[in-house]
Amino acid sequence: MLLLTACTSHTRTQVTQTPSPTTTATTAPPWSTFVADPCLGVTDQQRVELESEGLHLDDRDRHTSDLGNPCTLSGLKTVPMVQVWFWGGRGLDDLRAEHEKGRLSPTRWQPTEIDGAAAIVYQVEKGPGWCDTAVELDATHYINTRIRYNDGKPTHDTCDQAQKLAAAVLATARADG
C-alpha cells in the first residue's frame, strides 16, 4: 500500500484587533440648548399667538433657583405670571414619584397627552390661580410650563393656558431637534 502525502503550504495570518478607544463623549440631546436657555422655547410668532389667549408675555428673564433654570416670560407683577423650564436629569417618572409621596399637587393631577407626548397637568398649590403642565421629552428630560395668577383671580383657565404654552414650547423643541 502506497501512502501519498500531499504537502501544501499554508500561510497563517494573524489578525490582531486593536481595541477601540473608550470614549466618554456623549451626544447632547437636541433640546440641551433649551435646558441652558428655556426662553428660546417660545418663538416670537408663538408669543403673538399666546398673547391672543390672554398671556401677557412682556419679559424674558432667566432665573437660577432650586427649581432649575426657569424662563419667566412675564414677572410676578404681571397677571398672569408665565414660566417655562426644560428639566434635564429628571423625567416624568420623577414627577410621578413626588406626587405619590404626597409632595406635589394636592388638588389636581391629570395625566394626559400633548401632541403625542406624555404629559401631566397639575397644581402645586390649592386654588384657581395656579397650574403647571409637564411634557415628556425623554426619560430624563421634560418641559414644564407654569401659569400663576398672583391675585388668585384668573381671567382664563390656568390649566388650559399652561397646556397651550406647553404645546407651543414642545413644537419649538421638536423643530430644533
N, C-alpha and C positions, 0 to 999 in steps of 0.2 A: 504494500500500500504506500502510495506516494502522497506525502503531505506537502501541499504547497502553501506557503505563507506569503501573503501579499503585504508588502510594507508600503504604507502611504505616509506621506509627510503631513503632519497636522501642525499648523501654526496656532499656537494658543495666544489669544488676545486677552489681555487682562483689562477689564473695564473698571476703572475706579470712578466712583461717584464722589464728587466734591459736595459736601453738604451745603445746602443753600444757607446763606447767612440768615440768622434770625433777625427779624425786624420787629420793632415795636411801634412802627408808624401805623396809624390808623387813618382811615378816611373820615373826615368830619361829616356829620350829617348835612344834608343840603340846607337845613334851617339853622345851622350854627351862627350864621350872620345875625339872625333874628334873636337868638339867645343873647348875643352880645348887645344888640340894639333893637329891642322889641318895637320901638317907634317905627321901624321900617315895615312893620306888618300891616300898616294901613296906608294905602296909596292916596294920592290927592283926589282921584276920582271917587274912591270909596268914602273919603271924608265928606265929599259933597252929598253922596247918596245917604250916608248915615245921618248927616245933619238934617236931611229932609224927614228922617224918622224921629226927630226930637233930641238927638245927641248933639250937644254943643262942643265941638272939638276945637278948642282955641289954643291949647298949649301942646308942646311936645317935650315935656320934662321927663328926664330919666332919673329914677331914684334907686339907690342901692340900700337894701334893708334886709332884715331876716327873711323877708318874703321874696327874696330873689332880686331881680332887676326889672321892676315894672316900668312901663312907659305910661305916664299919666297924660292922657290926651285932653283932659280938662280937669282942673285942680279942685281942691276941697271947697274953694269959694264959689265954684260953678255948680249949678244944678242941672243935670246930674254930674257927679264925678265919674270919669271913664278911665279905666286902666286896662293894659294888656301886658301879659307875661308870656314868655316862652320858657317853660321849665325844662332844664336839662338835668339828667341824673335822677329824675323822678318820672314815673308813669302814672296812668290812671289807677293801676293796682295799688300804688302808694296812697292815692287819694281815697280809694275804697277802704283801705285798711284804717285810715284815720277816721273815716265815717263809722266803721264797725266798732271802733273803740269809743265812740261817742264824742270824739273831739271835733267833729265837723258837722255842720248842717243840722241844727236842732229842729228845724221846721220844714225844710224842703230838700228832697233828694230824688232826682228824677233821671235815671239812665235813659239815654236817647241816642240818636244818630244825627250827625250833621254832614251832609254831602258824602255819605258813605263811611264816615269815620265815627268810631265810638265816642260818645260824649256824655257828660253829666251836667245837669242843671241843678244848682244847689244854692242854699243861702247860708252864709256864715253867721249872721245874726238874725234874730227874730224880727219880724216887722216887714212892712211892704216896701221899704226904701232901699233894699239891697238885694242883688242877685249876681251870682257868678256862673259862668259856663266854662267847663274844661273839655277840650277836644284832643283826642289822642293823635299824635304824630307817629310814634312807635312805642315800644315797650318802656323806653326811658326818656321820652320827651312828650310834652303836651303844651297846648296853648291854654291860657286861662284869661278870660275877659271878666271884668267886673263893672257893674253899673251900680252906683250908690247915690241915692237922693239923700243928702245930708240933713235935709229938713224933715225927712220921713214922709213927705207928701209927694209921691211920684205922680207925674202927669201922664206917664206911659207905663206899660207893663215892663218892669225892670228885667224880668227873665226873658221876655221876647226881645228886648233891646240887646241883652247880653248874647243871646243866640245869634242875632243878626250880625253883631260885631264879630263874634267868633267865626261865623261863616265867611265873612269878608277877609279876616286875617288868615284863615285856612287857605282860601283861594290864593292869596298873595304868596304864602309859603310854598304851596304846590307849584305855582307858576315859576317861582325862582329855583325850585329844585329840579 
